[in-house]
Amino acid sequence: MMLVSGELHKKLRSVAVSFINVSKSRPHFLDYVDKMSVSLIDSWKAKRQVFFFKEAKELTFYLMLKNLVSIEPEDPLAAKVLGDFLTFMEGFVSLPLYIPGTAYSKAINARRRISSTLKDVIKRRENMVTGTNVRGDFLDEILANVCLNYEEKVSVLLDLLLAGYETTSGLMALVVYFLAQAPSSLQKLQDEHRAVRKRKKDGKPLNWEDYKNMEFTSHVINEALRCGNLVKFVHRKALKDVKFKAHPHFPSPPCCLPAAATSGSPAKSASSPRCFSHFARILAVGGLLLRLVVGGGMRDPATSRKVTPYGGGLRICPGAELGGKQEKKIVQSLALGVQEGFVAGY
């Protein structure tokens, strides 16, 4: 989905968007995120040291695997796919030399194994008796779409597994890293989540509206995205000759890698562009209310347009809203389930 264009991109994207829109309204999605998050935090009690980024990667991977193909973390197949996926990620941006023993060759072979495993999962689901093969996961959506062949089905599964794994875990690590250095922000975050929980009567679970109303949590996540800039570069191809400022022309059609690492910290529009700042204010522009971060963040429309962690246009991340919802749920579990000192010492 990341590399194709035209009608094929539109077809693959529509399948992903359809499932994501349905998932947002399903309460069991957040219930499972909560269950996995609490289980993760409980497992830390027996450990003297926690490598949070590693733990976050495993959590998000198992969450994606469950929601995509209904594979539980304790299933031996989950560990097998995770091992191949980690090998694949190590060579994802390596020097593309297909020589035995290199990270790139290992990644290519790992992707083949993952594709073979996913193809087997798809075939097993297809061979199940009608009525027993419905799991409510993304694979159901794929099987219902007769326009996709096996390669396209495997491709879109792998793309979503990659997207959900790398970005969500990276954002979790950034939020914990910044909050560990800002005790007042952590306290304010905990206060917001306690207040939201207190408003729910009889222990009722939080719904979509509750998470949308977590304004301070949204500010923290958005600022972590701005400072961290999870997607460092994107793959693009020059369709025509390009001239950038005083630099020479970039003739078409070579591929280029636009780097977005500094676009979120424009020095001219922020007093401390490289510093994390959770404080926010509301700015009315053209009749619209924009929530902008003050200090190191998006405090004017020009800056907010430069900070695009979810992309834009036809290739805007289809899971941006659902990913934010999942991130808030995980942050809530961390904020309420972990003592302040423990977070600071991750």
NORRA-V650237 format. One line per field, one symbol per residue. ss: DSSP state (h for helix, s for strand, l for the rest). burial: # if it has 16 or more other C-alpha atoms within 10 Angstrom, else .. A space follows every 50 residues. Layout:
ss=???
burial=???
This chain:
ss=lllllhhhhhhhhhhhhhhhhhhlllhhhhhhhhhhhhhhhhhhhhllll lhhhhhhhhhhhhhhhhhhllllllhhhhhhhhhhhhhhhllllllllll llhhhhhhhhhhhhhhhhhhhhhhhhhllllllllllhhhhhhhlllllh hhhhhhhhhhhhhhhhhhhhhhhhhhhhhhllhhhhhhhhhhhhhhhhhl hhhllllhhhhhllhhhhhhhhhhhhhhllllsssssllllsslllllss llllssssslllllllhhhllllllllllssssssllsssssslllllll hhhhhhllllllhhhllllhhhhhhhhhhhhhhhhhhllhhhhhll
burial=#.........###.##..##..##....##..##.###.#.......... .##.#################.#....#..##.##.###.#......... ..######.##.###..##.##..#..........#####.##....#.. .#######.###.#################....##..##.##...#... .....#....#..#.################................... .........#.#####..##.#########..#......########### ..##.#####......###...#############..#.#..##..
